[in-house]
């Protein structure tokens, strides 16, 4: 009732309100929901190691002083073929595009620990950026703590930006050897290759990494494209809408305004990104009351957290066939929340896997989900889960 009241009533506007709507896009399992939770300071979005944990668009709200950040946590960008294979809802294909339409800024998240996908942006991400060329975009390299050899970051940044950041030619050279396992971040600098009128301040993130690692200097990257000078001029003039043929030959996006490197799971450098986002907010009325943390209903938060645990503990495609039905949602005599949810599965074999030997799996899911719900709702939660085969 409290959540419904806060969402229904007009926001409590400060004297000079500022707002920034942020779309977080990227490949499935890049860490979008983890980053959203860290920026919000509480866990309201489901997180698991399996792809497609986030099934629909959800909004998170971080209010800091007179500034409100509205996070549009979206499903991972996927193709119609993959959506059909995972039996995903139509919303999985349309929600990321809807988020882009309403965004003031786009965060493109890349999992640098995934050596299969990290060297280029997916065709879906490039298509999304190309359809909304005037929306400012920022590249966020996630899971950098999992990289033992930090020199890889230099190569990835060159690939993912086409060698251009903020209309300037990005030139990097590492002082440490390629076989180094140093944990120090690489140094990056922007050369003054763009026209004077387009020169903007260097990224706070790039300046900080430059101070952190001495011995790095300007130099031409081995991956520099032959048409680099024309791309720099084009980037200075502003992004354009690319056609399918152009995108087919692109591995990165030459119109990112900033680059951030962080480890969302552990909160490393997330504060640096949050400070940057707050500086990008524009004057405008708040959309939500300052007491709102998410646009989701408590029931949706509950469903998502339980589904997160199901994804975590069931193998392969099995968890994607589970249907959740809430049978009871009541407040107990001492103010605790009493929840009973029925989990419907298509086969008896799936039911046995979900229950586990001696009921260990379902008990563990209920225990961990119950703890997360207590942290989300800030009250005691008694959660009971039942498992049945769909009739």
C-alpha positions in Angstrom: 0.0 0.0 0.0 2.8 2.4 0.8 4.5 1.7 -2.5 1.2 2.2 -4.4 0.6 5.5 -2.6 4.1 6.8 -3.4 3.8 5.8 -7.1 0.3 7.3 -7.3 0.9 10.6 -5.6 2.8 13.6 -7.2 6.6 13.6 -6.5 7.9 15.8 -3.7 9.8 18.3 -6.0 12.8 20.2 -4.5 13.4 23.8 -5.4 15.7 23.2 -8.4 15.1 19.6 -9.4 17.4 17.8 -11.9 16.8 14.4 -13.5 18.7 12.0 -15.8 17.0 8.9 -17.4 19.6 6.2 -18.1 19.2 3.2 -20.3 21.6 0.4 -19.5 22.0 -1.9 -22.5 24.4 -4.7 -23.4 24.6 -8.4 -24.1 22.8 -10.9 -21.8 24.7 -11.5 -18.5 26.9 -8.5 -18.9 26.0 -7.3 -15.4 23.3 -4.7 -16.0 21.2 -5.6 -13.1 24.2 -5.9 -10.7 25.3 -2.4 -11.7 21.7 -1.1 -11.3 21.5 -2.6 -7.8 24.9 -1.0 -6.8 23.9 2.4 -8.1 20.6 2.1 -6.1 22.3 0.9 -2.9 19.7 -1.9 -2.5 19.0 -5.2 -4.3 15.7 -4.7 -6.3 16.7 -6.4 -9.6 17.3 -10.1 -10.0 20.9 -11.3 -10.6 22.2 -14.7 -11.7 24.9 -16.3 -13.8 22.4 -17.5 -16.3 21.4 -15.3 -19.3 18.0 -13.6 -19.5 17.5 -13.2 -15.8 15.9 -9.8 -16.4 12.7 -10.6 -18.4 11.1 -7.1 -18.7 11.9 -3.4 -18.4 12.0 -2.2 -14.9 12.9 1.2 -13.4 15.1 2.0 -10.5 15.2 5.4 -8.8 18.3 6.9 -7.0 17.6 10.3 -5.4 20.6 12.3 -4.3 19.9 15.8 -3.0 18.1 17.7 -5.7 19.0 15.1 -8.4 17.1 12.0 -9.5 18.6 9.2 -11.5 16.1 6.9 -13.2 17.7 3.7 -14.2 16.1 1.7 -17.0 17.3 -1.8 -16.3 16.5 -3.7 -19.5 16.7 -7.3 -20.7 19.9 -8.2 -22.5 19.7 -7.3 -26.2 19.0 -10.5 -28.0 17.9 -11.7 -31.5 14.5 -13.1 -32.4 16.1 -16.5 -33.0 17.6 -16.7 -29.5 14.3 -15.4 -28.0 12.4 -18.2 -29.6 15.0 -20.8 -28.4 14.7 -19.6 -24.8 10.9 -19.2 -25.1 11.3 -15.6 -24.1 8.4 -13.1 -24.0 7.9 -10.5 -26.8 8.9 -7.8 -24.2 12.4 -9.2 -24.2 12.8 -7.9 -27.8 10.9 -4.6 -27.5 11.8 -3.3 -24.0 15.4 -2.3 -24.7 14.2 -0.3 -27.7 11.5 1.4 -25.6 14.1 2.3 -23.0 16.3 3.9 -25.6 13.4 6.1 -26.7 13.1 7.7 -23.3 16.7 7.8 -22.3 18.8 11.0 -21.8 22.0 8.8 -21.6 23.0 5.3 -22.6 25.4 3.1 -20.7 26.7 0.3 -22.9 27.9 -2.5 -20.6 30.6 -5.0 -21.8 31.7 -8.0 -19.8 35.5 -8.0 -20.4 35.9 -11.4 -18.7 34.0 -13.1 -21.6 36.7 -13.7 -24.2 34.1 -14.8 -26.7 32.2 -11.6 -26.9 34.4 -8.8 -25.4 36.3 -7.8 -28.6 33.3 -6.3 -30.4 29.9 -4.9 -29.6 27.0 -7.2 -30.6 25.1 -6.4 -33.8 22.0 -5.8 -31.6 23.9 -3.2 -29.5 25.3 -1.4 -32.6 21.8 -1.4 -34.2 20.4 0.1 -31.0 23.0 2.9 -30.8 22.6 3.6 -34.5 18.8 4.0 -34.3 19.3 6.7 -31.6 22.5 8.5 -32.7 21.7 11.8 -30.8 21.4 10.1 -27.4 24.8 10.5 -25.6 26.4 7.1 -24.9 29.1 5.9 -22.4 31.1 2.7 -22.6 31.3 0.8 -19.3 33.8 -2.1 -19.1 32.6 -4.4 -16.4 34.3 -7.3 -14.4 37.8 -5.8 -14.9 38.7 -7.5 -11.6 38.6 -10.9 -13.4 41.3 -9.8 -15.9 44.7 -11.0 -14.8 46.5 -9.3 -17.7 45.4 -5.6 -17.7 47.0 -4.8 -21.0 44.0 -6.5 -22.6 42.0 -3.5 -21.6 44.0 -1.3 -24.0 43.2 -3.5 -26.9 39.5 -3.8 -26.0 39.1 0.0 -25.7 40.6 0.5 -29.1 38.3 -2.1 -30.6 35.1 -1.1 -28.9 35.5 2.7 -29.6 37.0 2.3 -33.2 39.9 4.4 -31.8 37.7 7.5 -31.2 36.4 8.8 -27.9 34.5 12.1 -27.5 35.4 13.2 -31.1 39.1 12.7 -30.4 41.6 10.1 -31.6 42.4 7.7 -28.7 46.0 6.9 -28.6 47.3 4.4 -26.1 50.7 2.8 -25.3 51.4 0.5 -22.4 54.7 0.6 -20.5 54.2 -2.8 -19.0 54.9 -5.9 -21.0 52.2 -8.0 -22.7 52.9 -10.9 -20.4 52.6 -8.8 -17.3 49.9 -9.7 -14.8 50.1 -6.3 -13.1 46.8 -5.3 -11.5 47.4 -1.6 -12.3 45.0 0.0 -14.8 46.4 1.1 -18.1 46.9 4.7 -19.0 44.8 6.4 -21.7 45.1 9.8 -23.3 43.0 11.6 -25.9 45.0 13.3 -28.7 44.0 16.7 -30.0 43.1 15.4 -33.4 39.6 17.0 -33.5 38.8 20.6 -34.4 39.1 23.1 -31.6 35.4 23.8 -31.4 34.7 20.1 -30.6 37.3 19.7 -27.8 35.6 18.6 -24.6 37.1 17.8 -21.2 38.8 14.5 -20.9 36.9 11.8 -19.1 37.3 11.8 -15.4 37.9 8.1 -15.6 40.6 8.5 -18.2 42.4 11.2 -16.1 42.3 9.1 -13.0 43.8 6.1 -14.7 46.4 8.3 -16.3 47.6 9.5 -12.8 47.5 5.9 -11.5 49.8 4.4 -14.1 53.1 6.2 -14.9 55.2 5.4 -17.9 52.4 5.4 -20.4 52.6 7.8 -23.3 50.9 8.6 -26.6 51.4 6.3 -29.4 49.6 4.9 -32.4 47.5 1.7 -31.8 48.3 -1.2 -34.1 44.6 -1.5 -34.7 44.2 2.0 -36.2 41.9 2.0 -39.2 43.0 3.5 -42.5 40.1 5.8 -42.5 40.7 7.0 -38.9 41.1 10.7 -39.8 37.8 10.8 -41.5 36.2 9.0 -38.6 37.6 11.6 -36.2 36.2 14.4 -38.2 32.8 12.6 -38.4 32.8 12.0 -34.7 33.5 15.7 -34.0 30.5 16.6 -36.2 28.3 14.2 -34.3 27.0 10.7 -34.8 24.9 9.7 -37.8 22.5 6.9 -38.4 24.3 3.9 -40.0 22.7 1.5 -42.4 22.8 -2.3 -42.1 25.8 -2.6 -44.4 27.8 -0.1 -42.4 27.1 -1.8 -39.1 28.1 -5.2 -40.5 31.7 -3.9 -40.9 31.8 -2.2 -37.5 33.2 -3.8 -34.3 32.8 -0.8 -32.1 31.1 2.6 -31.7 33.2 5.8 -32.4 30.8 8.1 -30.6 31.2 7.2 -26.9 31.6 10.3 -24.7 33.3 8.6 -21.8 34.9 5.3 -20.8 34.6 3.7 -17.3 36.2 0.6 -16.0 34.7 -1.1 -12.9 33.7 -4.3 -11.1 30.0 -3.9 -10.4 29.7 -7.1 -8.3 32.1 -5.7 -5.7 31.2 -2.0 -6.2 34.6 -1.0 -7.4 34.6 2.4 -9.2 30.8 2.4 -9.2 30.8 5.6 -7.1 33.0 7.2 -9.8 30.4 6.4 -12.4 27.6 7.6 -10.2 29.2 10.9 -9.6 29.6 11.3 -13.3 25.9 10.5 -13.9 24.9 13.1 -11.3 26.8 15.8 -13.2 25.0 14.9 -16.4 21.5 15.5 -15.0 19.5 18.3 -16.5 17.0 20.7 -14.9 13.6 19.1 -15.0 10.8 17.8 -12.7 11.2 14.6 -10.8 9.2 11.6 -12.1 9.1 9.8 -8.8 8.7 10.5 -5.1 12.0 10.6 -3.2 10.9 7.6 -1.2 10.5 5.4 -4.3 13.4 2.9 -5.0 11.8 1.1 -8.0 8.7 1.2 -10.2 8.1 -2.5 -9.6 5.4 -3.6 -7.2 6.5 -5.6 -4.1 5.0 -8.7 -5.7 7.2 -8.2 -8.8 10.3 -7.8 -6.7 9.4 -11.0 -4.8 8.8 -12.9 -8.0 12.1 -11.8 -9.5 14.1 -12.7 -6.4 12.6 -16.2 -6.2 13.2 -16.7 -10.0 16.8 -15.6 -9.6 17.4 -18.4 -7.1 15.6 -20.9 -9.4 17.8 -19.9 -12.2 20.9 -20.3 -10.0 20.1 -23.8 -8.8 18.4 -25.6 -11.7 20.5 -26.8 -14.7 20.3 -25.8 -18.4 16.9 -24.7 -19.7 14.9 -26.2 -16.8 14.3 -23.0 -14.8 12.9 -21.1 -17.8 9.8 -23.4 -17.8 8.9 -22.6 -14.2 5.6 -20.6 -13.6 5.2 -18.8 -10.3 1.8 -18.3 -8.7 1.5 -16.4 -5.5 -1.2 -18.0 -3.3 -0.8 -15.9 -0.1 0.6 -12.4 0.6 -0.4 -11.2 4.1 0.9 -9.2 7.0 1.4 -11.3 10.1 0.5 -10.3 13.7 4.0 -9.0 14.4 4.3 -7.1 11.2 6.1 -9.9 9.3 5.3 -10.6 5.7 3.8 -14.1 5.0 4.3 -15.3 1.5 3.2 -18.6 -0.1 4.2 -19.2 -3.7 3.4 -22.2 -5.9 6.0 -23.2 -8.5 4.5 -25.0 -11.5 6.8 -27.1 -13.6 6.0 -29.0 -16.9 7.4 -32.4 -15.9 7.7 -34.6 -12.9 11.5 -34.9 -13.5 11.7 -31.1 -13.2 9.8 -31.2 -10.0 12.2 -33.7 -8.5 15.2 -31.5 -9.5 13.5 -28.4 -8.0 12.7 -30.2 -4.7 16.1 -31.9 -4.6 17.1 -34.9 -2.5 15.5 -34.6 0.9 14.1 -31.2 -0.1 17.5 -29.6 0.1 17.2 -27.5 -3.2 13.8 -26.0 -2.5 14.8 -25.3 1.1 17.9 -23.5 0.0 16.0 -21.4 -2.5 13.4 -20.5 0.1 16.0 -19.6 2.7 18.2 -17.4 0.3 15.2 -15.7 -1.3 13.6 -15.0 2.1 16.8 -13.3 3.2 17.0 -11.2 0.0 13.3 -10.2 0.5 14.0 -9.1 4.1 16.9 -6.9 2.8 14.6 -5.5 0.1 11.5 -4.8 2.2 13.3 -4.1 5.5 11.0 -6.3 7.5 10.8 -10.0 8.6 9.7 -12.3 5.8 8.3 -15.9 6.1 8.4 -17.5 2.7 7.0 -20.9 1.8 7.5 -22.5 -1.6 5.4 -25.4 -3.0 6.2 -27.3 -6.2 3.6 -28.9 -8.5 3.4 -30.3 -12.0 1.3 -28.2 -14.3 -2.1 -29.8 -15.0 
